[in-house]
Amino acid sequence: MSTQAIGVKIIGAGGRAGYRHVPTLRTLPEFEVVTVAARRMESAQNAAEKFGIPYAFAVHLGPRARGDHPVRDLV
């Protein structure tokens, strides 16, 4: 069994993502939130900075925002 965490991409930077999903996933060692995407790049960047998420994208910016980023395993 692998000990590498599952990389998670969060779509949506506000609402439940901010107060429920990201904080909960951060308590589980099996998961690592590695990407956040939002409608506005500013929102994605703010969420990434707030939660220490390494990558932020605006949803309309192409393949990386749609989920083709190489470090995520779960969207």
C-alpha positions, 0 to 999 in steps of 0.5 A: 500500500502506498503512503503517498497522499492523494492530491486533491483539486478543489473547484470553488474557492468560497462557501463550503470549500472554505469552511468545510471541505479544505479544513476537513481534508487538511486533517486527513493524512491520506489527502493533500489539497494541491490545487484550487480553482475558482471563477475569478483568479483573484478568488482562487489566489486568495484561497490558495494563500489562506490555506497554503494550497500550492496551485491556483487557477481560474476555471476558464483558463484552460486544461489546468483549470479543468482538471488536467494538472499533473499533481492532482488525483481527485477533483 
